[in-house]
Amino acid sequence: MDPERLKMLIADLRRLPAETDWVEFKHNNLDPERMGKTISAIANASCLAGQQSGYLVWGIRDGDHEIVGTTFEPSTEKKGNEPLEFWLGKNLIPSPSLRFHTASFEEGRVVVLEIPAARTVSIKFQDIPYIRIGSATPKLTDYPEREADLLGKLRPFAWETGVAAIFQTGEDVLAALDHEAFFSLLGEKAPSTDEGILGRLAADRLISKDVGDRWNILNLGAILIARRLDSFADISRKALRVVQYDGVSKGKTLRTQEGVRGYAAGFTGMLKFIDDLLPMEERIEQGLRSSHRAYPQIAIRELIANALVHQDMTITGTSPIVEIYDDRIEISNPGVPVNEMIRKLFGAPPRSRNEHLARLMRRMGMCEELGSGLVKVVEATELHRLPAPDFDTFDGTTRITLFGPKSFAELDRRQRVQICYQHACLRRHERKRMTNASLRERFGIEDQNAAQVSRVIREATDEALIRPADPDRPKSGYVPFWD
């Protein structure tokens, strides 16, 4: 830990009115067994208190928080024949990343043990979880109300709340984050003072208070509104990539572009860049020839936003990517869907892996809820008479493909069945049933070719993607299998 930050942290801890559930002060007391129980208790209590970390502090008197110094030296202490840190790590499950820090004052040495808050499960010492209540360290199971509260707060690690940059001045924060774009996208007037702006960013969990008057830039803030993503080493690897190929394979790359700004700050610019790369199609309407984008803009926008919001941020070495071929666009993101999005289109309740990122992007008008966003994609492809979007997962990645225009004759069997299924999903969303007539209109084929559509419906039924809404009256219409 930076020496200046450590001294500010100690000053902040000393200013606490009394020992809290997530901080304990000691002089020279060192009982490894008691220390292990206390670490478990503080880790669990820190989670309950919404703290990133808790602390054990030696060299500060408990009663008045005066510095009295300590002789405790963690690097030389042992439990039996084992180094203290190794013994603690072996007996704490899951083993937290404990960090000892030492600061020197005129009054003496102060040693701080930084204890990360419990994240996914309670921290146990020798298979027993503990909790802090005042200065006591009882078993967590003896307090069922607190145990229930802790279980409610424990969840898979929230990447969004991780720290992208630590110990920043207010000026540093405002220089690194595009707060002007943040307020503009929200349609709000920015506060008139730097303090007001910082407070507002903190309220939306883009930054958090550190020690003294310093701030931490959280991952959420960096990924959304960084002026430059490469200012944050880990965050820069999450930048959206766009690759355009010459042809229908990866054989020759025409151009590659990587996002420079945060997702929100750079979203409009990236969409325009992508739109300019998309092929055009010629149409003749009322005797006049006109050019149109081959893909609906709203579908591109929703799928890119979906890839950004629902990616698994904890997967390293990969990022969302848009790949443009002559005949299709593939939009991929690390992670598999958090519900049955792939088969149960529209039917699964929306869930977001990155809740706060999704919430802010919705407030900024960048995306919809997962379910409604996909509805818009399918609606747009139907309106443009494009093949059905393809939803796929492989090697821990989700990929959605939009295909260029094809006639009914050019569609293969799988594409026809998928169009049938997605059309049934869309009709169900509209509280209607799919019929032969509605599917003929979707395909854009004449009434005399109803037999071709009947064959597609039969194939989709055989694959259990759709079913008759009323088994006794099959011609009354069809619904998706999940209805």
Salt bridges, closest charged atoms under 4 A:
GLU4 OE2 - ARG214 NH2 3.32
ASP12 OD1 - ARG15 NH2 2.36
GLU19 OE1 - ARG132 NH2 3.09
ASP21 OD2 - ARG146 NH1 3.65
GLU24 OE2 - LYS26 NZ 2.96
GLU24 OE1 - ARG132 NH1 2.32
GLU33 OE2 - LYS79 NZ 3.76
ASP64 OD2 - ARG61 NH2 2.80
GLU66 OE1 - ARG14 NH2 3.87
GLU73 OE1 - ARG109 NH2 3.10
GLU82 OE2 - LYS90 NZ 2.61
GLU114 OE1 - HIS101 NE2 2.93
ASP178 OD1 - ARG227 NH1 3.64
ASP178 OD2 - ARG261 NH2 2.47
GLU180 OE2 - HIS179 NE2 3.67
GLU180 OE1 - ARG227 NH2 2.84
GLU188 OE1 - ARG200 NH2 2.60
GLU188 OE2 - ARG363 NH2 3.98
ASP204 OD2 - ARG200 NH1 2.17
ASP204 OD1 - ARG359 NH1 3.67
ASP204 OD1 - ARG363 NH1 2.83
ASP210 OD2 - ARG5 NE 2.69
ASP213 OD1 - ARG214 NE 3.69
ASP230 OD2 - ARG228 NH2 2.79
ASP234 OD1 - ARG237 NH1 2.87
ASP246 OD2 - LYS252 NZ 3.90
ASP275 OD2 - ARG293 NE 3.52
ASP276 OD2 - LYS272 NZ 3.07
ASP276 OD1 - ARG293 NH2 3.84
GLU281 OE2 - ARG283 NH2 2.96
GLU285 OE2 - HIS292 NE2 3.87
GLU323 OE2 - LYS250 NZ 2.44
ASP327 OD1 - ARG328 NH1 2.94
GLU330 OE2 - ARG328 NE 2.92
GLU368 OE2 - LYS376 NZ 2.63
GLU369 OE1 - ARG362 NH1 3.50
GLU382 OE2 - HIS423 ND1 2.87
GLU382 OE2 - ARG442 NE 3.50
ASP390 OD1 - ARG414 NH2 2.70
ASP392 OD2 - ARG399 NH2 3.42
ASP447 OD1 - ARG440 NE 3.35
GLU459 OE2 - ARG413 NE 3.59
GLU463 OE2 - ARG413 NH1 2.70
ASP470 OD2 - ARG473 NH1 3.76
ASP483 OD2 - ARG428 NE 2.85
